[in-house]
Amino acid sequence: MTGTIAAIQDRRISMETCKRYGVTVESGADGSISKHHYPYHSQEGTTVVGTKVRNVATKDFYATGDLGTAGLFGQQSFASGGKYITITEGEIDAMAAYEMNGGFPAVSIRSGANSAVKDIKASLEYLETFDNVVICFDNDEAGIKAAQDVLPLFSPRKAKVCTLPLKDAGDMLKANKVREYTKCWWDAKAYKPEGVVSLGDSDVWDKFLKRGTEEVTPLPASFGSLNAMMNGGIAAGEVTVIGALTSIGKTTMVYNLVHGMYTESAKKIGCVFLEADVGETVEKLLSVYMGTNIADVPNENRDYNLYHEKYDEMAQSDKLHILDHQGALEADELFAKMQYLVKGLDCDVIILDPLQAAVTSNENGTIDAFMDKCLKLAKNTGVSIIIVSHMRKPHAKDAHDVGEYDLKGSGSINQIAFNTILLSRDKMTDDDYARNCTQVQLVKCRRTGRTGVAGWLFYESNTSRLVATQAPEIKAANAHEDF
């Protein structure tokens, strides 16, 4: 092999360490070291199959032989089956780690961060014989990413990451920061897959302290005991599903829901109403806001000056934003617009009505994918998303015999939902009062666990508003007693 074995003094690498690794150096005319020769052995450690040569002045490398069949740098120097082994991103770093670790084995991958996974896979059988593997790659973007990429290759809790204040182990030794390096090395953290936490982790208790302190958007006060059952309403980051059969009054509830949130909270609301154009949406919202059912007012009797005045009142707050879907949107495009409502217009609540118009088919996979996107948007941004869903055709004679499993489409609708609210109305009864009464049930609330009938709503056709009322049979009984 070219060169002689000697200490690499400018890097504080001793002759004994160079001898262990088989590293030789060449010197220039002035006696200073001009090149390092790093030998690479076969996986079995019996034969030198290639050499990496480092030009000291230019810091570049070139290789001789066939490094593709080689093991890790230094692998031949340490028998398998030890307590600890350190893996670095470069040859000098491996020798520096060996110097600072008091003789614990240290090896290096062959070709930098980009080859980390490939190189470690090739020598994984050897590395797995050690009780602990410490990953000590460069403290830069590529090295940090490479460390995260190789960690899952090892058996659970075997691999640990050593994070250094300087770029690498070689720099730590050169700066004579041996004590600092040693502390970082012993403090290396064991790998756990993303999403797995332990009670001893520093932020777990903090997450518990935040539990129940999430910002809550109240539902309208008229909606019975929903707020009480849901600890104040819908929390930030939750997906809520409202389900009802056709023509039961989902849309009426939605407009009243918007009105209640608009008047009773400071939240910004994004309206994604896929079965109504912007003109109809404004008419419905304005009707509930004014307490006048504009649709029932003949055109010649409409006071558009008054309507415009009330419209300006609503617009002035900048709390309501409406998606003009123009009749057709693909699911991905729709979701992108929902993201804009949240991230671009700072909406705190998104109301989507109905889910079935937001997806291109009722296939489970399509609905699952859309619901999953909604969940991630809610959790990542803290927006509260309310999704209105159709229900399957009724199979029971009792109009109020509905359940969460009657939601039309995939089971993921209810599974992903934090809260599921069902509406039911006996629209075919001869009793005019009962025909305009809607039962509200809370069938799922993940945060509180409370379920049951939350109350009844009566639709005032002249005002377009839903007001709290008693169950029709109780109302009738009380009327009979009064009579």
VMD Tcl script that draws the C-alpha trace (Angstrom):
set ca {
  {0.00 0.00 0.00}
  {1.27 3.52 -0.84}
  {2.65 5.70 1.92}
  {3.70 5.06 5.49}
  {1.83 4.78 8.77}
  {2.23 7.97 10.79}
  {0.23 10.22 13.07}
  {-2.04 12.80 11.42}
  {-1.10 15.56 13.77}
  {-3.20 18.41 12.34}
  {-6.28 16.26 13.08}
  {-4.96 14.93 16.44}
  {-5.06 11.35 15.10}
  {-2.36 9.20 16.73}
  {-0.05 6.73 15.00}
  {-1.63 3.91 17.03}
  {-5.08 4.77 15.61}
  {-3.76 4.98 12.05}
  {-2.07 1.61 12.55}
  {-5.32 0.02 13.79}
  {-7.21 1.26 10.72}
  {-4.30 0.61 8.32}
  {-4.26 4.24 7.19}
  {-1.09 5.52 5.52}
  {0.02 9.00 4.54}
  {2.23 10.62 1.92}
  {4.30 13.70 2.58}
  {5.22 16.58 0.29}
  {8.62 18.16 -0.27}
  {8.18 20.35 2.81}
  {7.52 17.30 4.98}
  {3.84 18.07 5.56}
  {1.25 15.38 4.86}
  {-0.17 15.72 1.35}
  {-2.37 12.60 1.07}
  {-4.25 10.13 3.27}
  {-4.84 6.54 2.09}
  {-7.88 4.83 3.64}
  {-7.98 1.08 2.96}
  {-11.29 -0.71 2.44}
  {-11.52 -4.45 3.06}
  {-13.94 -7.09 1.90}
  {-16.96 -7.79 4.09}
  {-15.05 -10.72 5.58}
  {-12.17 -8.35 6.43}
  {-9.54 -10.58 4.86}
  {-8.56 -8.63 1.74}
  {-8.08 -5.00 0.78}
  {-10.40 -4.45 -2.19}
  {-9.95 -0.71 -2.65}
  {-8.57 2.53 -1.29}
  {-9.90 6.05 -0.92}
  {-7.24 8.73 -1.28}
  {-7.70 12.20 0.17}
  {-5.77 15.18 -1.11}
  {-5.16 17.29 1.98}
  {-4.72 20.60 0.17}
  {-7.85 20.39 -1.97}
  {-9.90 18.11 0.36}
  {-11.10 16.06 -2.60}
  {-11.08 12.26 -2.90}
  {-10.47 9.62 -5.52}
  {-10.76 5.85 -5.24}
  {-8.79 2.87 -6.45}
  {-9.89 -0.73 -6.64}
  {-13.51 -1.92 -6.16}
  {-15.16 -0.19 -3.21}
  {-18.50 -1.62 -4.28}
  {-17.67 -4.96 -2.69}
  {-16.13 -3.46 0.46}
  {-17.43 -3.39 3.97}
  {-17.51 -0.25 6.08}
  {-14.26 1.62 6.64}
  {-12.59 0.12 9.70}
  {-14.89 -2.89 9.84}
  {-11.93 -5.29 9.60}
  {-10.36 -3.71 12.70}
  {-13.08 -4.70 15.16}
  {-14.44 -8.15 15.88}
  {-18.22 -8.51 15.87}
  {-20.27 -8.86 19.00}
  {-19.19 -5.87 21.12}
  {-21.06 -3.54 23.42}
  {-20.90 -0.36 21.32}
  {-20.05 0.68 17.79}
  {-20.14 4.16 16.27}
  {-20.90 4.85 12.60}
  {-19.68 8.12 11.09}
  {-19.96 9.75 7.70}
  {-16.22 9.91 6.97}
  {-12.97 8.08 7.59}
  {-11.29 10.83 9.64}
  {-14.46 11.05 11.72}
  {-14.35 7.32 12.46}
  {-10.75 7.52 13.63}
  {-11.54 10.63 15.68}
  {-14.49 8.86 17.33}
  {-12.22 5.91 18.14}
  {-9.68 8.27 19.72}
  {-12.31 10.09 21.82}
  {-14.38 7.02 22.78}
  {-11.51 5.35 24.57}
  {-11.20 2.50 22.10}
  {-14.84 1.63 21.38}
  {-15.19 0.49 17.74}
  {-15.93 3.17 15.15}
  {-16.52 2.70 11.42}
  {-17.53 4.90 8.51}
  {-19.87 4.58 5.54}
  {-18.14 4.59 2.18}
  {-19.48 7.48 0.14}
  {-21.12 10.06 2.35}
  {-24.73 10.66 3.34}
  {-26.24 9.63 0.02}
  {-24.85 6.11 0.34}
  {-25.73 5.65 4.02}
  {-28.69 3.31 3.64}
  {-27.01 1.19 0.97}
  {-23.71 0.91 2.87}
  {-25.32 0.03 6.19}
  {-27.64 -2.52 4.62}
  {-24.59 -4.26 3.14}
  {-22.96 -4.51 6.59}
  {-26.12 -4.86 8.66}
  {-25.40 -8.42 9.74}
  {-22.09 -7.27 11.24}
  {-23.55 -4.16 12.87}
  {-26.47 -6.05 14.41}
  {-24.03 -8.13 16.49}
  {-23.34 -5.05 18.65}
  {-25.60 -4.19 21.56}
  {-25.68 -0.48 20.73}
  {-25.12 1.34 17.45}
  {-24.44 5.09 17.69}
  {-25.11 7.06 14.49}
  {-22.77 10.07 14.45}
  {-23.24 11.59 11.00}
  {-22.44 15.18 10.03}
  {-24.49 17.88 11.71}
  {-25.86 19.27 8.46}
  {-29.07 18.81 6.49}
  {-27.82 15.80 4.51}
  {-26.33 14.10 7.58}
  {-29.42 14.63 9.73}
  {-31.65 13.21 7.02}
  {-29.34 10.24 6.43}
  {-29.36 9.43 10.16}
  {-33.14 9.34 10.17}
  {-33.14 7.19 7.03}
  {-30.84 4.48 8.49}
  {-32.33 4.28 11.99}
  {-35.26 2.05 11.01}
  {-32.84 -0.54 9.57}
  {-31.82 -1.68 13.04}
  {-33.55 -3.77 15.66}
  {-35.76 -1.79 18.07}
  {-33.83 0.43 20.53}
  {-30.44 -0.70 19.19}
  {-29.63 2.43 17.18}
  {-29.11 5.89 18.72}
  {-28.35 9.29 17.26}
  {-25.46 11.39 18.53}
  {-25.93 15.10 17.81}
  {-22.80 17.26 17.95}
  {-22.36 21.03 18.34}
  {-19.75 21.08 15.55}
  {-20.05 19.55 12.09}
  {-18.60 16.12 12.83}
  {-16.43 14.02 15.16}
  {-13.28 15.03 13.28}
  {-13.96 18.71 13.96}
  {-14.67 17.96 17.62}
  {-11.29 16.25 18.05}
  {-9.45 18.89 16.04}
  {-10.94 21.56 18.35}
  {-9.96 19.40 21.35}
  {-13.59 19.22 22.48}
  {-13.23 15.65 23.69}
  {-15.27 16.12 26.84}
  {-18.13 17.74 24.91}
  {-18.05 14.96 22.33}
  {-18.09 12.26 25.01}
  {-21.11 13.83 26.68}
  {-22.99 14.00 23.36}
  {-22.07 10.41 22.61}
  {-23.38 9.10 25.94}
  {-26.49 11.28 25.59}
  {-27.34 9.75 22.19}
  {-31.07 9.11 21.94}
  {-32.50 5.72 21.05}
  {-34.56 5.58 17.90}
  {-38.32 5.39 18.12}
  {-40.59 5.45 15.06}
  {-42.36 8.75 14.45}
  {-45.57 8.90 16.45}
  {-44.37 6.66 19.30}
  {-43.87 8.45 22.63}
  {-43.05 7.37 26.16}
  {-44.33 8.78 29.43}
  {-40.78 9.86 30.20}
  {-40.62 12.11 27.10}
  {-40.48 15.78 28.09}
  {-43.43 16.96 26.01}
  {-45.94 14.23 26.87}
  {-47.01 15.84 30.15}
  {-47.34 19.20 28.37}
  {-49.71 17.61 25.87}
  {-51.83 16.34 28.75}
  {-51.94 19.84 30.26}
  {-53.26 21.18 26.95}
  {-56.02 18.55 26.93}
  {-59.36 20.28 27.35}
  {-57.89 23.74 26.78}
  {-58.41 23.62 23.01}
  {-60.21 26.66 21.64}
  {-63.89 25.81 21.25}
  {-66.43 27.20 18.80}
  {-69.91 27.08 20.35}
  {-72.86 25.74 18.42}
  {-75.93 28.02 18.33}
  {-77.58 28.32 21.75}
  {-80.87 27.13 20.25}
  {-79.42 23.71 19.44}
  {-80.54 22.17 22.70}
  {-77.90 20.73 25.01}
  {-75.28 20.06 22.33}
  {-72.86 22.61 23.78}
  {-73.22 21.16 27.27}
  {-72.73 17.61 25.98}
  {-69.67 18.65 23.95}
  {-68.00 20.77 26.66}
  {-68.76 24.04 24.96}
  {-69.01 23.12 21.30}
  {-66.63 22.02 18.55}
  {-62.94 22.11 19.46}
  {-60.18 23.35 17.17}
  {-58.77 20.55 15.03}
  {-61.91 18.40 15.14}
  {-63.93 16.96 12.26}
  {-67.68 16.98 12.94}
  {-70.21 15.12 10.80}
  {-73.86 16.12 10.59}
  {-76.04 13.43 9.03}
  {-79.69 13.36 7.98}
  {-81.98 11.78 5.43}
  {-83.05 13.65 2.29}
  {-85.35 16.66 2.80}
  {-85.08 16.52 6.57}
  {-83.57 19.97 6.95}
  {-79.79 19.59 6.86}
  {-79.33 22.71 4.79}
  {-81.66 24.76 7.00}
  {-79.63 23.64 10.00}
  {-76.40 24.55 8.22}
  {-77.52 28.13 7.53}
  {-78.70 28.47 11.11}
  {-75.39 26.99 12.23}
  {-73.47 29.63 10.29}
  {-75.72 32.35 11.67}
  {-75.23 31.15 15.24}
  {-71.45 30.95 14.93}
  {-71.37 34.31 13.16}
  {-73.40 36.12 15.82}
  {-72.27 34.21 18.94}
  {-68.52 33.93 18.29}
  {-65.64 35.78 16.68}
  {-64.78 32.87 14.38}
  {-64.18 33.22 10.66}
  {-66.28 30.75 8.72}
  {-65.66 29.24 5.28}
  {-68.85 28.10 3.55}
  {-68.47 25.29 1.01}
  {-72.07 24.72 -0.07}
  {-71.94 22.49 -3.12}
  {-75.68 22.30 -3.79}
  {-76.23 26.06 -3.83}
  {-74.70 28.86 -5.87}
  {-73.44 32.08 -4.30}
  {-76.71 33.95 -4.90}
  {-78.79 31.31 -3.13}
  {-76.27 31.08 -0.30}
  {-76.43 34.85 0.29}
  {-80.24 34.77 0.20}
  {-80.40 31.99 2.81}
  {-77.78 33.55 5.09}
  {-79.41 36.98 4.84}
  {-82.83 35.48 5.57}
  {-81.66 33.90 8.81}
  {-79.70 37.02 9.77}
  {-82.73 39.29 9.28}
  {-85.30 36.81 10.53}
  {-87.20 37.15 7.28}
  {-87.67 34.33 4.80}
  {-86.83 36.27 1.66}
  {-87.84 33.34 -0.57}
  {-91.45 33.74 0.63}
  {-91.55 37.47 -0.12}
  {-92.96 38.29 -3.60}
  {-90.38 40.06 -5.71}
  {-92.40 43.28 -5.94}
  {-92.58 43.46 -2.15}
  {-88.90 42.98 -1.47}
  {-87.02 45.86 0.13}
  {-83.60 45.55 -1.50}
  {-82.36 48.73 0.17}
  {-82.96 47.11 3.55}
  {-81.45 43.84 2.31}
  {-78.34 45.68 1.12}
  {-77.99 47.45 4.45}
  {-78.11 44.13 6.31}
  {-75.81 42.53 3.75}
  {-73.24 45.28 4.37}
  {-73.50 44.63 8.12}
  {-72.64 40.99 7.53}
  {-69.85 41.78 5.07}
  {-68.25 44.43 7.26}
  {-67.08 41.88 9.84}
  {-65.10 39.92 7.20}
  {-66.06 36.72 9.06}
  {-67.89 34.92 6.24}
  {-66.25 33.51 3.11}
  {-68.10 31.54 0.44}
  {-66.67 29.11 -2.10}
  {-68.01 29.86 -5.59}
  {-67.71 26.32 -6.93}
  {-69.48 27.14 -10.24}
  {-71.10 23.74 -10.49}
  {-68.20 21.30 -10.77}
  {-65.00 20.64 -8.87}
  {-62.77 17.60 -8.67}
  {-62.04 16.43 -5.13}
  {-58.38 17.53 -5.25}
  {-59.26 20.99 -6.57}
  {-61.99 21.35 -3.95}
  {-59.59 20.38 -1.19}
  {-57.04 22.92 -2.45}
  {-59.70 25.63 -2.19}
  {-60.57 24.48 1.32}
  {-56.90 24.82 2.22}
  {-56.95 28.37 0.86}
  {-59.95 29.22 3.02}
  {-57.95 28.04 6.05}
  {-54.43 29.21 5.24}
  {-55.16 32.17 2.99}
  {-58.28 33.65 4.62}
  {-57.67 32.44 8.19}
  {-60.98 30.64 8.52}
  {-61.45 28.97 11.92}
  {-64.38 26.82 10.76}
  {-65.07 25.15 7.41}
  {-68.59 23.88 6.69}
  {-68.86 21.45 3.76}
  {-72.36 20.57 2.52}
  {-72.72 17.80 1.42}
  {-69.87 15.30 1.46}
  {-71.39 13.27 -1.36}
  {-71.07 16.22 -3.76}
  {-67.40 16.66 -2.82}
  {-66.26 13.22 -4.03}
  {-66.47 11.80 -7.50}
  {-67.94 8.47 -6.44}
  {-69.43 6.70 -3.44}
  {-66.68 4.07 -3.49}
  {-65.22 3.55 -0.05}
  {-61.66 4.30 -1.17}
  {-62.62 7.69 -2.61}
  {-64.50 8.75 0.51}
  {-61.77 7.36 2.78}
  {-59.11 9.42 0.98}
  {-61.13 12.64 1.19}
  {-62.01 12.17 4.86}
  {-58.36 11.44 5.64}
  {-57.32 14.69 3.95}
  {-59.90 16.59 5.97}
  {-58.62 15.03 9.19}
  {-55.02 15.97 8.39}
  {-56.03 19.53 7.47}
  {-57.88 19.85 10.78}
  {-55.03 18.46 12.88}
  {-52.28 20.37 11.05}
  {-53.99 23.77 11.11}
  {-56.41 23.62 14.04}
  {-59.42 24.41 11.84}
  {-62.77 22.91 12.85}
  {-64.35 21.12 9.88}
  {-68.09 20.39 9.79}
  {-69.11 17.91 7.09}
  {-72.76 17.39 6.18}
  {-73.54 13.88 4.97}
  {-76.54 12.22 3.38}
  {-77.89 9.01 4.90}
  {-79.10 5.80 3.31}
  {-82.78 5.20 2.62}
  {-84.67 4.52 5.84}
  {-85.48 0.90 6.69}
  {-87.45 1.61 9.86}
  {-90.97 2.95 10.20}
  {-89.98 5.34 12.97}
  {-88.64 8.49 11.31}
  {-86.36 9.08 14.29}
  {-84.83 5.60 14.24}
  {-81.49 6.63 12.68}
  {-77.92 5.81 13.63}
  {-74.36 6.66 12.65}
  {-74.12 3.47 10.59}
  {-76.81 4.86 8.28}
  {-74.45 7.54 6.93}
  {-74.23 7.15 3.16}
  {-70.87 5.81 2.01}
  {-67.78 4.50 3.75}
  {-67.59 3.68 7.44}
  {-64.67 6.14 7.61}
  {-67.18 9.01 7.72}
  {-68.12 8.18 11.29}
  {-64.77 6.64 12.19}
  {-62.77 9.77 11.36}
  {-65.35 12.12 12.87}
  {-64.65 13.40 16.37}
  {-68.31 14.30 16.68}
  {-71.34 12.89 14.87}
  {-74.67 14.71 15.04}
  {-77.82 13.21 13.49}
  {-81.00 15.04 12.52}
  {-84.38 13.39 12.05}
  {-87.87 14.68 11.23}
  {-91.22 13.00 10.62}
  {-92.03 14.91 7.46}
  {-95.06 12.74 6.63}
  {-96.98 13.11 9.91}
  {-100.42 14.77 9.84}
  {-99.46 16.90 12.84}
  {-98.33 20.24 11.41}
  {-96.24 21.08 14.48}
  {-94.49 17.71 14.59}
  {-93.84 17.92 10.86}
  {-91.70 21.01 11.46}
  {-89.82 19.59 14.45}
  {-86.32 18.18 14.08}
  {-84.74 15.89 16.65}
  {-81.02 16.44 17.32}
  {-78.97 13.48 18.51}
  {-75.32 13.42 19.51}
  {-74.27 9.85 18.71}
  {-70.51 10.37 19.02}
  {-68.31 12.82 20.90}
  {-64.77 11.54 21.24}
  {-63.76 14.35 23.58}
  {-66.48 13.90 26.21}
  {-67.99 10.47 25.48}
  {-71.49 11.88 25.97}
  {-74.26 10.73 23.64}
  {-78.04 10.92 23.43}
  {-80.88 13.20 22.37}
  {-79.61 16.77 22.58}
  {-82.91 18.54 21.96}
  {-85.53 19.51 19.41}
  {-85.63 22.36 16.89}
  {-88.74 23.98 15.45}
  {-88.57 25.56 12.02}
  {-90.17 28.99 11.78}
  {-90.94 29.31 8.10}
  {-91.54 33.06 8.27}
  {-88.10 33.74 9.82}
  {-86.08 30.81 8.36}
  {-84.83 30.21 11.87}
  {-84.63 27.08 13.99}
  {-85.62 27.67 17.59}
  {-85.41 25.36 20.59}
  {-88.59 23.50 21.39}
  {-89.95 20.47 23.21}
  {-90.50 17.04 21.74}
  {-93.83 17.06 19.84}
  {-95.44 14.56 22.21}
  {-94.45 16.62 25.26}
  {-95.69 19.79 23.59}
  {-98.97 18.10 22.80}
  {-99.35 16.75 26.34}
  {-98.68 20.18 27.83}
  {-101.18 21.79 25.46}
  {-103.79 19.22 26.47}
  {-103.18 19.93 30.18}
  {-103.44 23.68 29.58}
  {-106.70 23.14 27.76}
}
mol new
graphics top color blue
foreach p $ca { graphics top sphere $p radius 0.5 }
foreach p [lrange $ca 0 end-1] q [lrange $ca 1 end] { graphics top cylinder $p $q radius 0.2 }
display resetview
